[in-house]
Amino acid sequence: MKSNSEAGRKRAKALLTAALAGLFLWGAPEPVRAVPGTAHRFVCNLAAVEAAGGKMSFWDRVTVSLVLAGGNPRRQSS
C-alpha cells in the first residue's frame, strides 16, 4: 500500500505536468493548437469508415480518414 505522501507527490507531478502542457499549448502557434482537433476528426472518420463495413484495406481506410479530416481552414487576418 502506498503512503499518502507518495500519492500526494504523484498527484502533484501530474498536476504540474498538465499545467506545463497547457502553458506550452497556449503559447503555441496556430497550426500546433489545431492538431488536437484534426486528430479528433481523423479518429472519428476512421471509426465511421470501419463501422460502414466496406471491404477496404487498412491503408485505404487510413487514407480516406486523412482526406476527410482535411486541414484546418486558414483564418483570414483582418
SEMAR-780068 format. One record per atom (N, C-alpha, C): residue number from 1; residue in one letter; x, y, z; atom name. Coordinates in Angstrom, 1 decimal. Each point is the difference from the previous one (the first is absolute). Layout:
// SEMAR-780068
resi | resn | x | y | z | name
NUM | a | X | Y | Z | CA
...
***
This chain:
// SEMAR-780068
resi | resn | x | y | z | name
1 | m | 0.8 | -1.2 | 0.0 | N
1 | m | -0.8 | 1.2 | 0.0 | CA
1 | m | 0.9 | 1.2 | 0.0 | C
2 | k | -0.4 | 1.0 | -0.8 | N
2 | k | 0.8 | 1.2 | -0.1 | CA
2 | k | -0.3 | 1.0 | 1.1 | C
3 | s | 1.0 | 0.7 | 0.4 | N
3 | s | -0.3 | 1.0 | 1.1 | CA
3 | s | -0.6 | 1.2 | -0.6 | C
4 | n | -0.6 | 0.8 | 0.8 | N
4 | n | -0.7 | 1.2 | -0.4 | CA
4 | n | 1.0 | 1.0 | -0.7 | C
5 | s | 1.2 | 0.0 | 0.5 | N
5 | s | 0.9 | 1.0 | -0.5 | CA
5 | s | 0.4 | -0.4 | -1.4 | C
6 | e | 0.1 | -1.3 | -0.3 | N
6 | e | 0.3 | -0.5 | -1.3 | CA
6 | e | -1.1 | 0.3 | -1.0 | C
7 | a | -1.2 | -0.2 | 0.4 | N
7 | a | -1.2 | 0.3 | -0.8 | CA
7 | a | -0.1 | 1.5 | -0.3 | C
8 | g | 0.3 | 0.8 | 1.1 | N
8 | g | 0.0 | 1.5 | -0.2 | CA
8 | g | 1.1 | 0.5 | -1.0 | C
9 | r | 1.2 | -0.6 | 0.1 | N
9 | r | 1.0 | 0.3 | -1.0 | CA
9 | r | -0.4 | -0.3 | -1.4 | C
10 | k | -0.6 | -1.2 | -0.2 | N
10 | k | -0.4 | -0.4 | -1.3 | CA
10 | k | -1.1 | 1.0 | -0.5 | C
11 | r | -0.9 | 0.3 | 0.8 | N
11 | r | -1.1 | 1.0 | -0.4 | CA
11 | r | 0.6 | 1.3 | -0.3 | C
12 | a | 1.0 | 0.5 | 0.8 | N
12 | a | 0.6 | 1.3 | -0.3 | CA
12 | a | 0.8 | 0.0 | -1.3 | C
13 | k | 0.7 | -1.1 | -0.3 | N
13 | k | 0.7 | -0.2 | -1.2 | CA
13 | k | -0.9 | 0.1 | -1.2 | C
14 | a | -1.2 | -0.8 | 0.1 | N
14 | a | -0.9 | 0.0 | -1.1 | CA
14 | a | -0.6 | 1.4 | -0.2 | C
15 | l | -0.3 | 0.7 | 1.1 | N
15 | l | -0.6 | 1.4 | -0.2 | CA
15 | l | 1.0 | 0.9 | -0.6 | C
16 | l | 1.2 | -0.1 | 0.4 | N
16 | l | 1.1 | 0.9 | -0.5 | CA
16 | l | 0.2 | -0.3 | -1.5 | C
17 | t | 0.0 | -1.3 | -0.4 | N
17 | t | 0.2 | -0.4 | -1.4 | CA
17 | t | -1.2 | 0.6 | -0.8 | C
18 | a | -1.2 | -0.2 | 0.5 | N
18 | a | -1.2 | 0.5 | -0.8 | CA
18 | a | 0.1 | 1.5 | -0.1 | C
19 | a | 0.4 | 0.7 | 1.1 | N
19 | a | 0.1 | 1.5 | -0.1 | CA
19 | a | 1.1 | 0.4 | -1.0 | C
20 | l | 1.1 | -0.6 | 0.0 | N
20 | l | 1.1 | 0.3 | -1.0 | CA
20 | l | -0.5 | -0.3 | -1.4 | C
21 | a | -0.6 | -1.1 | -0.2 | N
21 | a | -0.5 | -0.3 | -1.3 | CA
21 | a | -1.0 | 1.1 | -0.5 | C
22 | g | -0.9 | 0.4 | 0.9 | N
22 | g | -1.0 | 1.0 | -0.3 | CA
22 | g | 0.7 | 1.4 | -0.4 | C
23 | l | 1.1 | 0.3 | 0.8 | N
23 | l | 0.7 | 1.2 | -0.3 | CA
23 | l | 0.7 | 0.0 | -1.4 | C
24 | f | 0.6 | -1.2 | -0.3 | N
24 | f | 0.7 | -0.1 | -1.3 | CA
24 | f | -1.1 | 0.0 | -1.1 | C
25 | l | -1.1 | -0.6 | 0.2 | N
25 | l | -1.0 | 0.0 | -1.1 | CA
25 | l | -0.6 | 1.4 | -0.2 | C
26 | w | -0.2 | 0.7 | 1.1 | N
26 | w | -0.6 | 1.4 | 0.0 | CA
26 | w | 1.0 | 0.9 | -0.8 | C
27 | g | 1.3 | -0.2 | 0.2 | N
27 | g | 0.9 | 0.9 | -0.7 | CA
27 | g | 0.4 | -0.5 | -1.4 | C
28 | a | -0.5 | -1.1 | -0.4 | N
28 | a | 0.4 | -0.6 | -1.3 | CA
28 | a | -0.6 | 0.7 | -1.2 | C
29 | p | 0.6 | 0.0 | -1.1 | N
29 | p | -0.6 | 0.6 | -1.2 | CA
29 | p | -1.3 | -0.8 | -0.4 | C
30 | e | -0.8 | 0.7 | -0.8 | N
30 | e | -1.3 | -0.5 | -0.4 | CA
30 | e | 0.1 | -1.4 | -0.6 | C
31 | p | 0.9 | -0.4 | -0.9 | N
31 | p | 0.0 | -1.4 | -0.5 | CA
31 | p | 0.1 | -1.0 | 1.1 | C
32 | v | 0.8 | 0.3 | 1.0 | N
32 | v | 0.2 | -1.0 | 1.1 | CA
32 | v | -1.3 | -0.1 | 0.8 | C
33 | r | -0.6 | 1.1 | 0.3 | N
33 | r | -1.3 | -0.1 | 0.7 | CA
33 | r | -1.1 | -0.7 | -0.7 | C
34 | a | 0.1 | 0.0 | -1.4 | N
34 | a | -1.0 | -0.7 | -0.8 | CA
34 | a | 0.1 | -1.5 | 0.0 | C
35 | v | 1.2 | -0.5 | 0.4 | N
35 | v | 0.2 | -1.5 | -0.1 | CA
35 | v | -1.0 | -0.8 | 0.7 | C
36 | p | -0.3 | 0.3 | 1.3 | N
36 | p | -1.0 | -0.8 | 0.7 | CA
36 | p | -1.4 | -0.2 | -0.8 | C
37 | g | -0.4 | 1.1 | -0.6 | N
37 | g | -1.3 | 0.0 | -0.7 | CA
37 | g | 0.1 | -0.9 | -1.2 | C
38 | t | 1.1 | 0.2 | -0.8 | N
38 | t | 0.2 | -0.9 | -1.2 | CA
38 | t | 0.1 | -1.4 | 0.4 | C
39 | a | 0.8 | -0.3 | 1.1 | N
39 | a | 0.1 | -1.4 | 0.4 | CA
39 | a | -1.3 | -0.6 | 0.4 | C
40 | h | -0.8 | 0.8 | 0.7 | N
40 | h | -1.4 | -0.5 | 0.4 | CA
40 | h | -0.8 | -0.3 | -1.2 | C
41 | r | 0.0 | 0.9 | -1.0 | N
41 | r | -0.8 | -0.2 | -1.2 | CA
41 | r | 0.5 | -1.3 | -0.7 | C
42 | f | 1.3 | -0.2 | -0.1 | N
42 | f | 0.6 | -1.2 | -0.6 | CA
42 | f | -0.5 | -1.3 | 0.7 | C
43 | v | 0.0 | 0.0 | 1.3 | N
43 | v | -0.4 | -1.2 | 0.8 | CA
43 | v | -1.5 | -0.2 | -0.2 | C
44 | c | -0.8 | 1.0 | 0.0 | N
44 | c | -1.4 | -0.2 | -0.2 | CA
44 | c | -0.3 | -0.5 | -1.4 | C
45 | n | 0.7 | 0.5 | -1.0 | N
45 | n | -0.2 | -0.4 | -1.4 | CA
45 | n | 0.5 | -1.5 | -0.2 | C
46 | l | 1.1 | -0.3 | 0.7 | N
46 | l | 0.5 | -1.4 | -0.1 | CA
46 | l | -1.0 | -1.0 | 0.6 | C
47 | a | -0.6 | 0.4 | 1.1 | N
47 | a | -1.0 | -0.9 | 0.7 | CA
47 | a | -1.3 | -0.1 | -0.9 | C
48 | a | -0.4 | 1.1 | -0.7 | N
48 | a | -1.1 | 0.0 | -0.8 | CA
48 | a | 0.2 | -0.9 | -1.3 | C
49 | v | 1.2 | 0.1 | -0.6 | N
49 | v | 0.3 | -0.8 | -1.1 | CA
49 | v | 0.1 | -1.5 | 0.3 | C
50 | e | 0.5 | -0.3 | 1.2 | N
50 | e | 0.1 | -1.4 | 0.4 | CA
50 | e | -1.4 | -0.5 | 0.3 | C
51 | a | -0.9 | 0.8 | 0.6 | N
51 | a | -1.4 | -0.4 | 0.3 | CA
51 | a | -0.8 | -0.2 | -1.2 | C
52 | a | 0.3 | 0.7 | -1.1 | N
52 | a | -0.7 | -0.1 | -1.3 | CA
52 | a | 0.1 | -1.4 | -0.5 | C
53 | g | 1.0 | -0.7 | 0.3 | N
53 | g | 0.2 | -1.4 | -0.4 | CA
53 | g | 0.4 | -0.3 | -1.4 | C
54 | g | 0.5 | 1.0 | -0.7 | N
54 | g | 0.5 | -0.2 | -1.3 | CA
54 | g | 1.2 | -0.9 | -0.1 | C
55 | k | 0.3 | -0.6 | -1.1 | N
55 | k | 1.2 | -0.8 | -0.1 | CA
55 | k | 1.2 | 0.8 | -0.5 | C
56 | m | 0.5 | 0.8 | 1.0 | N
56 | m | 1.2 | 0.8 | -0.3 | CA
56 | m | 1.1 | -0.5 | 0.8 | C
57 | s | 1.2 | 0.2 | -0.5 | N
57 | s | 1.2 | -0.4 | 0.7 | CA
57 | s | 0.2 | 1.0 | 1.1 | C
58 | f | 0.9 | -0.3 | 1.0 | N
58 | f | 0.3 | 0.9 | 1.1 | CA
58 | f | 0.5 | 1.3 | -0.6 | C
59 | w | 0.9 | 0.0 | -0.9 | N
59 | w | 0.6 | 1.2 | -0.6 | CA
59 | w | -1.0 | 0.8 | -0.8 | C
60 | d | -0.9 | -0.6 | -0.6 | N
60 | d | -1.1 | 0.7 | -0.7 | CA
60 | d | -0.9 | 0.8 | 1.0 | C
61 | r | -0.3 | -0.7 | 1.1 | N
61 | r | -0.8 | 0.6 | 1.1 | CA
61 | r | 0.7 | 1.2 | 0.6 | C
62 | v | 1.4 | -0.1 | 0.2 | N
62 | v | 0.8 | 1.1 | 0.6 | CA
62 | v | 0.0 | 1.1 | -1.0 | C
63 | t | 0.2 | -0.3 | -1.3 | N
63 | t | 0.1 | 1.1 | -1.0 | CA
63 | t | -1.4 | 0.8 | -0.1 | C
64 | v | -1.1 | -0.8 | -0.1 | N
64 | v | -1.3 | 0.7 | 0.0 | CA
64 | v | -0.2 | 0.8 | 1.2 | C
65 | s | 0.4 | -0.5 | 1.2 | N
65 | s | -0.2 | 0.8 | 1.2 | CA
65 | s | 0.8 | 1.3 | 0.0 | C
66 | l | 1.2 | -0.1 | -0.5 | N
66 | l | 0.9 | 1.2 | -0.1 | CA
66 | l | -0.6 | 1.0 | -0.9 | C
67 | v | -0.5 | -0.4 | -1.1 | N
67 | v | -0.5 | 0.9 | -1.0 | CA
67 | v | -1.3 | 0.6 | 0.6 | C
68 | l | -0.8 | -0.7 | 0.6 | N
68 | l | -1.2 | 0.5 | 0.6 | CA
68 | l | 0.3 | 1.0 | 1.2 | C
69 | a | 1.0 | -0.3 | 0.8 | N
69 | a | 0.4 | 0.8 | 1.1 | CA
69 | a | 0.5 | 1.4 | -0.6 | C
70 | g | 0.7 | -0.1 | -1.1 | N
70 | g | 0.5 | 1.2 | -0.6 | CA
70 | g | 0.8 | 0.9 | 0.8 | C
71 | g | 0.3 | 1.2 | -0.5 | N
71 | g | 0.8 | 0.9 | 0.8 | CA
71 | g | -1.0 | 1.0 | 0.7 | C
72 | n | 0.6 | 0.9 | 0.7 | N
72 | n | -0.8 | 1.0 | 0.6 | CA
72 | n | -0.1 | 1.2 | -0.9 | C
73 | p | -1.2 | 0.6 | -0.2 | N
73 | p | 0.0 | 1.1 | -0.9 | CA
73 | p | 0.7 | 1.2 | 0.7 | C
74 | r | 0.8 | 0.7 | -0.8 | N
74 | r | 0.7 | 1.1 | 0.5 | CA
74 | r | -0.9 | 1.2 | 0.3 | C
75 | r | 0.3 | 0.6 | 1.0 | N
75 | r | -0.8 | 1.2 | 0.4 | CA
75 | r | 0.6 | 1.2 | -0.7 | C
76 | q | -0.9 | 0.8 | -0.6 | N
76 | q | 0.5 | 1.2 | -0.7 | CA
76 | q | 0.3 | 1.1 | 1.1 | C
77 | s | 1.1 | 0.6 | -0.2 | N
77 | s | 0.4 | 1.1 | 0.9 | CA
77 | s | -0.8 | 1.2 | -0.4 | C
78 | s | -0.4 | 0.8 | 1.0 | N
78 | s | -0.8 | 1.2 | -0.3 | CA
78 | s | 0.8 | 1.2 | 0.3 | C
***
